[in-house]
């Protein structure tokens, strides 16, 4: 059973995992280096535990202690009970959901391991907006994608905002980070995947005509908001595909485009 510890000093070193959560650059560097990530909200914390992540500690405002009582009784990690005002001073923002947990990261698998049992894979290039990252993972989980591969410069899926937007879906979809780009795509092709590049370019085949759901193994590449896929990524693809647009709209937000494309990729799969 965890120790329930009341803390009233925002500078208490035991709360160091939670300091400066709004400082994106600091947290980007610190969290992977220290092997931690922050889960926010009751559902996300519970999903992280179900996914097998070890809890380092939990930070709760007083009204959330009873809600999380079963978790408190089931984990050996310390639980810090604080006032909402103190939580805001420590984290840098108003913690609306009243519950934060510092979780221990797991070692990431390599791409080859991820690809071995997958048939439908999303590949993200330079997607560094945490909201988009979380939205893409949520769609990947909901629509049956088997795995996600990240280019070296993609945002961290375990950053607090990504985890929150995904509602914990980042815990249920296996992912790996490619070590080089776009050379790392060769491992995808060698594993038997046809690589489709999602682009609004009119020269691309419509995704309906490409019929990706009929392919044995398919990897769908998505680029960053605004810029889209790089020239190098487009050249490395086997085929360009696009989502047909109407009413003069030229493209969708990458999170919305991912959801549409994932459905096209996974619909008609055996067992679905």
Secondary structure as GFF3:
##gff-version 3
##sequence-region A 1 272
A	DSSP	beta_strand	4	6	.	.	.	ID=ss1
A	DSSP	three_ten_helix	13	18	.	.	.	ID=ss2
A	DSSP	alpha_helix	24	34	.	.	.	ID=ss3
A	DSSP	beta_strand	36	40	.	.	.	ID=ss4
A	DSSP	alpha_helix	42	50	.	.	.	ID=ss5
A	DSSP	beta_strand	55	61	.	.	.	ID=ss6
A	DSSP	three_ten_helix	62	64	.	.	.	ID=ss7
A	DSSP	alpha_helix	69	74	.	.	.	ID=ss8
A	DSSP	beta_strand	78	82	.	.	.	ID=ss9
A	DSSP	alpha_helix	84	91	.	.	.	ID=ss10
A	DSSP	beta_strand	99	104	.	.	.	ID=ss11
A	DSSP	alpha_helix	111	116	.	.	.	ID=ss12
A	DSSP	beta_strand	120	124	.	.	.	ID=ss13
A	DSSP	alpha_helix	130	142	.	.	.	ID=ss14
A	DSSP	beta_strand	147	150	.	.	.	ID=ss15
A	DSSP	alpha_helix	160	166	.	.	.	ID=ss16
A	DSSP	three_ten_helix	169	171	.	.	.	ID=ss17
A	DSSP	beta_strand	174	177	.	.	.	ID=ss18
A	DSSP	alpha_helix	185	190	.	.	.	ID=ss19
A	DSSP	beta_strand	194	198	.	.	.	ID=ss20
A	DSSP	beta_strand	205	206	.	.	.	ID=ss21
A	DSSP	alpha_helix	207	210	.	.	.	ID=ss22
A	DSSP	three_ten_helix	212	214	.	.	.	ID=ss23
A	DSSP	beta_strand	218	222	.	.	.	ID=ss24
A	DSSP	alpha_helix	231	236	.	.	.	ID=ss25
A	DSSP	beta_strand	239	242	.	.	.	ID=ss26
A	DSSP	alpha_helix	254	266	.	.	.	ID=ss27
###
